[in-house]
Amino acid sequence: MRVMISIASCHIRPDCRLLLLAVALSAVGFVNPKPLAAQTHDQTTVERKVVNRVEPEYPETLKRLYIGGVVKVEAVVSANGTVESTQLIGGSPILGQSAMKAIKQWKYAPSGSKEKLVVQMEFDPHR
């Protein structure tokens, strides 16, 4: 998807141009190029249970500056329940590093095969 915005040729006050640009760029972030079918989940899928969960450390600098957010991490979980690898797929890279470090220590219930799971984790500086 390509979005083209030309605010130079519009008759907009200079102080409003940045606001308009920020709104336009944030709107682009809400557009998801995946088709709807790829976003739906099979109702028969059973989530693997986390047996041992380690909470992530909140980076002190970000917490002090009240910077938070949601991160999404893809975790490859072996059949015996250990997390083999993680990859950040969304959110702040700094918060993502903390989340991935914690998720690598998680232990899941055993299953018949290796799986890729998406873990969403929220960092709220007000807690």
C-alpha positions in Angstrom: 0.0 0.0 0.0 1.3 3.4 -0.9 0.1 6.6 0.7 1.1 9.9 -0.8 0.5 13.1 1.0 1.5 16.5 -0.3 1.1 19.2 2.2 3.4 21.6 0.6 0.9 22.6 -2.1 -2.0 22.9 0.4 -2.9 26.2 2.0 -2.4 25.1 5.6 -0.8 27.1 8.3 2.8 26.1 8.9 2.2 25.2 12.5 -0.6 22.8 11.5 1.4 20.9 8.9 3.3 18.9 11.4 0.1 17.9 13.2 -1.5 16.9 9.9 1.6 14.8 8.9 1.6 13.1 12.3 -2.1 12.2 12.0 -1.6 10.9 8.5 1.4 8.8 9.5 -0.4 7.3 12.5 -3.3 6.4 10.3 -1.0 4.4 8.1 0.0 2.3 11.1 -3.6 1.1 11.6 -3.8 -0.4 8.1 -3.0 -4.1 8.1 -2.0 -5.6 4.8 -2.9 -9.2 5.8 -6.2 -10.6 4.5 -8.9 -11.2 7.0 -8.7 -15.0 6.6 -5.1 -14.9 7.8 -6.1 -13.1 11.0 -8.8 -15.6 12.1 -7.9 -18.4 14.4 -9.2 -22.0 14.3 -11.7 -22.5 17.1 -10.4 -26.0 17.7 -6.9 -24.8 18.5 -6.0 -25.3 22.2 -3.5 -22.8 23.7 -0.5 -24.4 25.4 -0.5 -23.8 29.2 2.4 -22.0 30.7 3.6 -24.1 33.7 6.4 -21.7 34.8 6.2 -18.0 33.9 9.0 -15.6 34.6 7.9 -11.9 34.6 10.0 -9.5 32.5 12.1 -6.8 34.1 10.8 -3.3 33.3 13.8 -1.2 32.1 14.2 1.4 34.9 14.8 4.3 32.5 11.7 3.6 30.5 9.6 3.2 33.7 10.9 6.4 35.1 10.0 8.3 31.9 6.6 6.6 31.9 7.3 4.9 28.6 5.3 1.7 28.1 3.6 -0.3 25.4 2.6 -3.7 24.1 5.1 -6.1 22.5 4.5 -9.2 20.5 7.0 -12.0 20.5 7.0 -15.2 18.5 8.2 -18.1 20.6 9.2 -21.6 19.2 8.3 -24.1 21.9 9.6 -27.7 21.8 7.5 -30.7 22.4 8.8 -31.0 25.9 7.7 -27.5 26.7 11.0 -25.5 26.7 11.3 -22.3 24.7 13.8 -22.9 21.9 13.9 -19.4 20.4 12.1 -16.0 20.4 11.7 -13.2 17.9 10.2 -9.8 18.3 7.4 -9.2 15.9 5.9 -6.0 17.2 6.5 -3.2 19.7 9.4 -1.4 21.3 12.8 -3.1 20.7 13.9 -2.2 24.2 10.8 -3.6 25.9 11.0 -6.5 23.4 14.4 -7.5 24.6 13.2 -7.6 28.2 10.1 -9.7 27.2 12.2 -12.1 25.1 14.7 -12.7 28.0 11.8 -13.6 30.3 9.9 -15.8 27.7 13.1 -17.8 27.1 12.8 -18.9 30.7 9.2 -20.0 30.5 8.2 -23.6 30.6 5.1 -24.9 28.8 3.1 -28.1 29.3 4.4 -30.9 27.1 2.8 -31.4 23.7 3.0 -33.8 20.8 5.0 -31.5 18.6 7.0 -28.3 18.3 4.9 -25.1 18.0 5.2 -21.4 17.2 3.2 -19.3 19.6 2.7 -15.5 19.7 2.9 -14.0 23.1 1.6 -10.5 23.7 3.0 -8.7 26.7 2.0 -5.2 28.1 4.4 -2.9 29.9 2.5 -0.3 32.0 4.7 2.2 33.8 1.8 3.2 36.1 1.7 -0.2 37.8 
